[in-house]
């Protein structure tokens, strides 16, 4: 039966512009655009609805928010990770937002072709406080205050059963947002995440741009510091982190060992798996993504 235009399952969900829809493992991979109030610009995201959500839109399914890394868009994870087959098996929806605002005046700054120097594709999942970034670079508020409620209103997803995961910069985002908003997210995992952003060159460059020179402000977006500050165990059912030992960024940028130590300090259960020979890319993500979706599915039932 085809859902009516006003139902949760409708491709033309209220407030959303459907950009594309593709049958996938019995479910539906969709891409949407909407006018974001928090960002002040149009934003895009992908959503995979498993077969159960397509068949019965009145029964929302558990949902996993995936945050991608540098240079990625809302299409990168759905195309490259091979996650839909596992999401279909577990009956879980996958949401993949874009990493940053697009089409801003900042992109016209001289040198903006270097996405890293000027933040294009490098939103770091925080709210910038410094000009010229502060007007549109509000990724934390966008995700937490706008996108999640929008998903719950417009699509057959259960935002009361919401997990978060990410890769690289998105792993940083997953860890920090989960620790900053523990009541919003029920499960947490990351793949090759930036674990101590205030202690690496990537984080230093991003934080100076977005947050200014006050390092105390940086610490509020550093996963290791946030974990050290926890007064109670935030995720007693455990956090899963996977890291490849052949990752070119491991030694200088990622620092999973310091996050591991912080978890030990507050008795947060952590499974940190180190995989010999694996690098930082999507072949590694493809290798472990099934375990991550199973990790979340067990906790979101």
C-alpha positions as a Markdown table, in Angstrom:
| # | Residue | x | y | z |
|---|---|---|---|---|
| 1 | Unk | 0.0 | 0.0 | 0.0 |
| 2 | Unk | 1.4 | 3.4 | -0.9 |
| 3 | Unk | 1.6 | 5.8 | 2.1 |
| 4 | Unk | -0.6 | 8.9 | 1.9 |
| 5 | Unk | 1.2 | 12.3 | 1.4 |
| 6 | Unk | 0.5 | 13.2 | 5.0 |
| 7 | Unk | 1.7 | 10.0 | 6.7 |
| 8 | Unk | 5.1 | 9.5 | 8.4 |
| 9 | Unk | 6.1 | 7.2 | 5.6 |
| 10 | Unk | 5.5 | 9.6 | 2.8 |
| 11 | Unk | 8.4 | 10.5 | 0.5 |
| 12 | Unk | 7.1 | 14.0 | 0.5 |
| 13 | Unk | 7.2 | 14.5 | 4.2 |
| 14 | Unk | 6.1 | 17.9 | 5.6 |
| 15 | Unk | 8.9 | 20.5 | 5.6 |
| 16 | Unk | 11.2 | 18.3 | 3.6 |
| 17 | Unk | 12.0 | 18.3 | -0.1 |
| 18 | Unk | 12.7 | 14.8 | -1.5 |
| 19 | Unk | 15.8 | 14.8 | -3.7 |
| 20 | Unk | 16.0 | 11.1 | -4.4 |
| 21 | Unk | 14.6 | 7.8 | -3.4 |
| 22 | Unk | 16.1 | 4.3 | -4.0 |
| 23 | Unk | 14.9 | 0.8 | -3.1 |
| 24 | Unk | 17.6 | -0.9 | -1.0 |
| 25 | Unk | 17.6 | -4.2 | 0.8 |
| 26 | Unk | 13.8 | -4.1 | 1.0 |
| 27 | Unk | 13.8 | -0.6 | 2.5 |
| 28 | Unk | 14.2 | 2.9 | 1.1 |
| 29 | Unk | 17.3 | 5.1 | 0.8 |
| 30 | Unk | 16.2 | 8.7 | 0.6 |
| 31 | Unk | 17.9 | 12.1 | 0.4 |
| 32 | Unk | 16.2 | 15.3 | 1.6 |
| 33 | Unk | 16.7 | 19.0 | 1.7 |
| 34 | Unk | 15.1 | 21.5 | 4.0 |
| 35 | Unk | 15.4 | 25.1 | 5.0 |
| 36 | Unk | 17.3 | 25.2 | 8.3 |
| 37 | Unk | 16.5 | 27.8 | 10.9 |
| 38 | Unk | 19.6 | 27.1 | 13.0 |
| 39 | Unk | 22.0 | 27.2 | 10.0 |
| 40 | Unk | 20.1 | 29.9 | 8.1 |
| 41 | Unk | 20.6 | 28.0 | 4.8 |
| 42 | Unk | 19.2 | 24.9 | 3.1 |
| 43 | Unk | 20.7 | 21.6 | 4.6 |
| 44 | Unk | 20.6 | 18.1 | 3.2 |
| 45 | Unk | 20.6 | 14.7 | 4.8 |
| 46 | Unk | 20.2 | 11.1 | 3.9 |
| 47 | Unk | 17.9 | 8.6 | 5.6 |
| 48 | Unk | 17.7 | 4.8 | 5.2 |
| 49 | Unk | 14.3 | 3.4 | 6.3 |
| 50 | Unk | 14.4 | -0.3 | 6.8 |
| 51 | Unk | 11.6 | -2.6 | 5.4 |
| 52 | Unk | 9.6 | -2.4 | 8.6 |
| 53 | Unk | 9.4 | 1.4 | 8.5 |
| 54 | Unk | 8.3 | 1.3 | 4.9 |
| 55 | Unk | 5.7 | -1.4 | 5.4 |
| 56 | Unk | 4.2 | 0.2 | 8.5 |
| 57 | Unk | 4.9 | 3.9 | 8.8 |
| 58 | Unk | 2.8 | 4.2 | 11.9 |
| 59 | Unk | 5.3 | 2.2 | 13.9 |
| 60 | Unk | 8.5 | 4.2 | 14.2 |
| 61 | Unk | 11.8 | 2.3 | 14.3 |
| 62 | Unk | 15.0 | 2.9 | 16.3 |
| 63 | Unk | 17.3 | 5.4 | 14.7 |
| 64 | Unk | 21.0 | 5.8 | 14.4 |
| 65 | Unk | 22.6 | 9.2 | 13.5 |
| 66 | Unk | 25.9 | 8.9 | 11.6 |
| 67 | Unk | 28.3 | 11.8 | 11.5 |
| 68 | Unk | 30.8 | 11.8 | 8.6 |
| 69 | Unk | 34.3 | 13.1 | 8.5 |
| 70 | Unk | 36.3 | 15.8 | 6.6 |
| 71 | Unk | 35.2 | 16.5 | 3.0 |
| 72 | Unk | 32.2 | 14.2 | 3.2 |
| 73 | Unk | 28.6 | 15.0 | 2.4 |
| 74 | Unk | 25.2 | 13.5 | 3.2 |
| 75 | Unk | 25.8 | 11.0 | 0.4 |
| 76 | Unk | 29.2 | 9.6 | 1.4 |
| 77 | Unk | 28.1 | 7.2 | 4.1 |
| 78 | Unk | 25.1 | 5.8 | 2.3 |
| 79 | Unk | 27.1 | 5.1 | -0.9 |
| 80 | Unk | 30.4 | 3.9 | 0.6 |
| 81 | Unk | 29.8 | 2.2 | 3.9 |
| 82 | Unk | 27.5 | -0.7 | 2.9 |
| 83 | Unk | 25.5 | -0.2 | 6.1 |
| 84 | Unk | 21.9 | -0.6 | 4.7 |
| 85 | Unk | 22.0 | -4.4 | 4.7 |
| 86 | Unk | 22.7 | -4.5 | 8.4 |
| 87 | Unk | 20.2 | -1.7 | 9.1 |
| 88 | Unk | 17.6 | -3.8 | 7.3 |
| 89 | Unk | 18.4 | -6.9 | 9.3 |
| 90 | Unk | 18.1 | -5.1 | 12.6 |
| 91 | Unk | 15.2 | -2.9 | 11.7 |
| 92 | Unk | 17.0 | 0.3 | 12.4 |
| 93 | Unk | 16.9 | 3.6 | 10.5 |
| 94 | Unk | 20.1 | 5.4 | 9.4 |
| 95 | Unk | 20.4 | 9.2 | 9.2 |
| 96 | Unk | 23.4 | 10.8 | 7.6 |
| 97 | Unk | 23.5 | 14.7 | 7.7 |
| 98 | Unk | 25.9 | 16.8 | 5.8 |
| 99 | Unk | 29.0 | 17.8 | 7.7 |
| 100 | Unk | 28.8 | 21.6 | 7.2 |
| 101 | Unk | 26.8 | 24.5 | 5.8 |
| 102 | Unk | 27.0 | 25.0 | 2.0 |
| 103 | Unk | 26.8 | 28.0 | -0.1 |
| 104 | Unk | 27.9 | 30.5 | 2.5 |
| 105 | Unk | 29.7 | 33.8 | 1.9 |
| 106 | Unk | 32.7 | 32.3 | 3.7 |
| 107 | Unk | 33.3 | 30.2 | 0.6 |
| 108 | Unk | 34.1 | 33.3 | -1.4 |
| 109 | Unk | 37.1 | 34.2 | 0.9 |
| 110 | Unk | 40.4 | 34.0 | -0.9 |
| 111 | Unk | 41.8 | 30.5 | -0.5 |
| 112 | Unk | 38.4 | 29.0 | 0.3 |
| 113 | Unk | 39.1 | 26.2 | -2.2 |
| 114 | Unk | 41.2 | 24.7 | 0.6 |
| 115 | Unk | 38.2 | 23.2 | 2.5 |
| 116 | Unk | 40.2 | 22.6 | 5.6 |
| 117 | Unk | 41.6 | 26.1 | 6.0 |
| 118 | Unk | 38.1 | 27.6 | 5.7 |
| 119 | Unk | 36.0 | 24.9 | 7.1 |
| 120 | Unk | 34.1 | 23.8 | 4.0 |
| 121 | Unk | 33.3 | 20.2 | 4.9 |
| 122 | Unk | 34.8 | 20.6 | 8.3 |
| 123 | Unk | 32.0 | 21.8 | 10.6 |
| 124 | Unk | 33.4 | 19.9 | 13.6 |
| 125 | Unk | 29.8 | 19.5 | 14.9 |
| 126 | Unk | 29.9 | 22.5 | 17.2 |
| 127 | Unk | 28.4 | 26.1 | 17.3 |
| 128 | Unk | 31.0 | 28.6 | 16.2 |
| 129 | Unk | 31.3 | 31.8 | 18.3 |
| 130 | Unk | 33.8 | 33.7 | 16.0 |
| 131 | Unk | 33.2 | 35.7 | 12.8 |
| 132 | Unk | 32.7 | 34.9 | 10.0 |
| 133 | Unk | 31.7 | 31.4 | 11.1 |
| 134 | Unk | 29.2 | 32.1 | 13.9 |
| 135 | Unk | 26.3 | 33.0 | 11.6 |
| 136 | Unk | 26.0 | 29.7 | 9.8 |
| 137 | Unk | 28.4 | 27.2 | 11.5 |
| 138 | Unk | 25.9 | 26.0 | 14.1 |
| 139 | Unk | 26.1 | 22.2 | 13.6 |
| 140 | Unk | 25.5 | 21.2 | 17.2 |
| 141 | Unk | 22.3 | 23.2 | 17.5 |
| 142 | Unk | 21.3 | 22.1 | 14.0 |
| 143 | Unk | 21.5 | 18.4 | 14.9 |
| 144 | Unk | 20.3 | 18.5 | 18.4 |
| 145 | Unk | 17.6 | 21.2 | 18.4 |
| 146 | Unk | 16.4 | 21.0 | 14.8 |
| 147 | Unk | 17.2 | 17.9 | 12.8 |
| 148 | Unk | 16.3 | 15.3 | 15.5 |
| 149 | Unk | 12.9 | 16.9 | 16.2 |
| 150 | Unk | 12.2 | 17.3 | 12.5 |
| 151 | Unk | 12.9 | 13.6 | 11.9 |
| 152 | Unk | 10.5 | 12.6 | 14.7 |
| 153 | Unk | 7.7 | 14.8 | 13.2 |
| 154 | Unk | 8.2 | 13.9 | 9.5 |
| 155 | Unk | 9.4 | 10.4 | 9.3 |
| 156 | Unk | 8.7 | 7.0 | 10.8 |
| 157 | Unk | 11.7 | 7.1 | 13.2 |
| 158 | Unk | 11.6 | 6.9 | 17.0 |
| 159 | Unk | 13.8 | 9.7 | 18.4 |
| 160 | Unk | 13.3 | 8.3 | 21.9 |
| 161 | Unk | 15.4 | 5.3 | 20.7 |
| 162 | Unk | 18.3 | 7.3 | 19.2 |
| 163 | Unk | 21.9 | 6.3 | 18.9 |
| 164 | Unk | 24.9 | 8.2 | 17.5 |
| 165 | Unk | 28.1 | 7.2 | 15.8 |
| 166 | Unk | 30.7 | 8.8 | 13.5 |
| 167 | Unk | 34.0 | 8.5 | 11.7 |
| 168 | Unk | 37.1 | 10.7 | 12.1 |
| 169 | Unk | 35.8 | 14.2 | 12.6 |
| 170 | Unk | 32.4 | 12.7 | 12.8 |
| 171 | Unk | 33.7 | 10.3 | 15.5 |
| 172 | Unk | 34.7 | 13.4 | 17.4 |
| 173 | Unk | 31.2 | 14.8 | 16.9 |
| 174 | Unk | 29.6 | 11.6 | 18.0 |
| 175 | Unk | 31.6 | 11.3 | 21.2 |
| 176 | Unk | 31.3 | 15.0 | 22.1 |
| 177 | Unk | 27.6 | 15.4 | 21.3 |
| 178 | Unk | 26.8 | 12.1 | 23.2 |
| 179 | Unk | 28.6 | 13.4 | 26.2 |
| 180 | Unk | 27.1 | 16.9 | 26.0 |
| 181 | Unk | 23.6 | 15.5 | 25.5 |
| 182 | Unk | 23.5 | 12.1 | 27.2 |
| 183 | Unk | 19.7 | 12.2 | 27.7 |
| 184 | Unk | 19.2 | 12.5 | 23.9 |
| 185 | Unk | 21.3 | 9.6 | 22.9 |
| 186 | Unk | 20.9 | 6.0 | 24.2 |
| 187 | Unk | 23.9 | 4.4 | 22.5 |
| 188 | Unk | 27.3 | 5.5 | 21.2 |
| 189 | Unk | 30.1 | 4.3 | 19.0 |
| 190 | Unk | 32.9 | 5.7 | 16.8 |
| 191 | Unk | 35.3 | 4.6 | 14.1 |
| 192 | Unk | 38.8 | 6.1 | 14.1 |
| 193 | Unk | 37.5 | 9.2 | 16.0 |
| 194 | Unk | 39.4 | 12.3 | 16.9 |
| 195 | Unk | 39.4 | 11.6 | 20.6 |
| 196 | Unk | 41.2 | 14.7 | 22.0 |
| 197 | Unk | 40.6 | 17.5 | 19.6 |
| 198 | Unk | 42.3 | 20.2 | 21.8 |
| 199 | Unk | 45.5 | 18.1 | 21.7 |
| 200 | Unk | 45.9 | 17.7 | 17.9 |
| 201 | Unk | 46.6 | 19.9 | 15.0 |
| 202 | Unk | 43.2 | 19.3 | 13.3 |
| 203 | Unk | 41.4 | 20.4 | 16.5 |
| 204 | Unk | 43.8 | 23.3 | 17.1 |
| 205 | Unk | 43.1 | 24.7 | 13.7 |
| 206 | Unk | 39.4 | 24.2 | 13.8 |
| 207 | Unk | 39.0 | 25.5 | 17.4 |
| 208 | Unk | 41.0 | 28.6 | 16.7 |
| 209 | Unk | 38.8 | 29.4 | 13.7 |
| 210 | Unk | 35.4 | 28.6 | 15.3 |
| 211 | Unk | 35.9 | 29.2 | 19.0 |
| 212 | Unk | 38.8 | 31.7 | 19.2 |
| 213 | Unk | 41.9 | 31.6 | 21.4 |
| 214 | Unk | 40.3 | 30.6 | 24.8 |
| 215 | Unk | 41.4 | 27.0 | 25.3 |
| 216 | Unk | 38.8 | 26.6 | 28.1 |
| 217 | Unk | 36.1 | 26.9 | 25.4 |
| 218 | Unk | 38.0 | 24.2 | 23.4 |
| 219 | Unk | 37.8 | 21.7 | 26.3 |
| 220 | Unk | 34.0 | 21.8 | 26.1 |
| 221 | Unk | 34.3 | 20.1 | 22.7 |
| 222 | Unk | 37.1 | 17.7 | 23.6 |
| 223 | Unk | 35.8 | 14.1 | 24.1 |
| 224 | Unk | 38.6 | 13.1 | 26.5 |
| 225 | Unk | 38.0 | 16.2 | 28.7 |
| 226 | Unk | 34.3 | 15.8 | 28.6 |
| 227 | Unk | 34.6 | 12.1 | 29.7 |
| 228 | Unk | 37.0 | 13.1 | 32.5 |
| 229 | Unk | 34.3 | 15.6 | 33.8 |
| 230 | Unk | 31.5 | 13.0 | 34.0 |
| 231 | Unk | 30.1 | 12.7 | 37.5 |
| 232 | Unk | 28.4 | 9.4 | 36.6 |
| 233 | Unk | 28.8 | 6.7 | 34.0 |
| 234 | Unk | 27.2 | 8.2 | 30.9 |
| 235 | Unk | 26.7 | 5.0 | 28.9 |
| 236 | Unk | 26.7 | 2.1 | 31.3 |
| 237 | Unk | 25.9 | -0.4 | 28.5 |
| 238 | Unk | 29.2 | 0.5 | 26.9 |
| 239 | Unk | 30.8 | 2.5 | 24.1 |
| 240 | Unk | 32.4 | 0.8 | 21.0 |
| 241 | Unk | 35.4 | 2.3 | 19.3 |
| 242 | Unk | 37.3 | 0.7 | 16.4 |
| 243 | Unk | 40.7 | 1.9 | 15.3 |
| 244 | Unk | 43.0 | 0.7 | 12.5 |
| 245 | Unk | 46.7 | 0.4 | 13.4 |
| 246 | Unk | 47.8 | 1.4 | 9.9 |
| 247 | Unk | 45.9 | 4.6 | 10.1 |
| 248 | Unk | 48.2 | 7.5 | 8.9 |
| 249 | Unk | 46.5 | 9.8 | 11.4 |
| 250 | Unk | 46.6 | 7.6 | 14.5 |
| 251 | Unk | 49.7 | 8.9 | 16.2 |
| 252 | Unk | 49.4 | 12.6 | 15.6 |
| 253 | Unk | 45.6 | 13.3 | 15.3 |
| 254 | Unk | 43.4 | 10.6 | 16.9 |
| 255 | Unk | 44.8 | 9.6 | 20.3 |
| 256 | Unk | 42.3 | 6.9 | 21.3 |
| 257 | Unk | 44.6 | 5.9 | 24.2 |
| 258 | Unk | 43.9 | 9.1 | 26.0 |
| 259 | Unk | 40.1 | 8.6 | 25.7 |
| 260 | Unk | 40.6 | 5.0 | 26.9 |
| 261 | Unk | 42.3 | 6.4 | 30.0 |
| 262 | Unk | 39.6 | 8.9 | 30.6 |
| 263 | Unk | 36.9 | 6.1 | 30.4 |
| 264 | Unk | 38.9 | 4.1 | 32.9 |
| 265 | Unk | 39.1 | 7.1 | 35.2 |
| 266 | Unk | 35.3 | 7.4 | 35.5 |
| 267 | Unk | 34.6 | 3.6 | 35.0 |
| 268 | Unk | 32.9 | 4.1 | 31.7 |
| 269 | Unk | 32.8 | 0.7 | 29.9 |
| 270 | Unk | 34.7 | 1.0 | 26.6 |
| 271 | Unk | 35.5 | -1.6 | 24.0 |
| 272 | Unk | 38.4 | -0.2 | 22.0 |
| 273 | Unk | 39.3 | -2.6 | 19.3 |
| 274 | Unk | 42.6 | -2.1 | 17.4 |
| 275 | Unk | 42.8 | -3.7 | 14.0 |
| 276 | Unk | 46.1 | -4.5 | 12.5 |
| 277 | Unk | 46.7 | -3.4 | 8.9 |
| 278 | Unk | 43.6 | -1.2 | 8.5 |
| 279 | Unk | 43.8 | 2.4 | 7.5 |
| 280 | Unk | 41.5 | 5.4 | 8.0 |
| 281 | Unk | 39.2 | 5.0 | 5.0 |
| 282 | Unk | 35.9 | 3.5 | 4.1 |
| 283 | Unk | 37.3 | 0.0 | 3.4 |
| 284 | Unk | 37.8 | -0.1 | 7.2 |
| 285 | Unk | 34.4 | 1.3 | 7.8 |
| 286 | Unk | 32.9 | -1.4 | 5.6 |
| 287 | Unk | 34.7 | -4.0 | 7.7 |
| 288 | Unk | 33.3 | -3.0 | 11.1 |
| 289 | Unk | 30.0 | -1.3 | 10.3 |
| 290 | Unk | 28.0 | -4.4 | 10.9 |
| 291 | Unk | 29.3 | -4.7 | 14.4 |
| 292 | Unk | 28.5 | -1.0 | 15.1 |
| 293 | Unk | 24.9 | -1.3 | 13.9 |
| 294 | Unk | 24.5 | -4.5 | 16.0 |
| 295 | Unk | 25.9 | -2.6 | 19.0 |
| 296 | Unk | 23.3 | 0.1 | 18.6 |
| 297 | Unk | 20.4 | -2.2 | 17.8 |
| 298 | Unk | 20.9 | -4.1 | 21.1 |
| 299 | Unk | 20.7 | -0.9 | 23.1 |
| 300 | Unk | 17.8 | 0.7 | 21.2 |
| 301 | Unk | 15.3 | -2.1 | 21.4 |
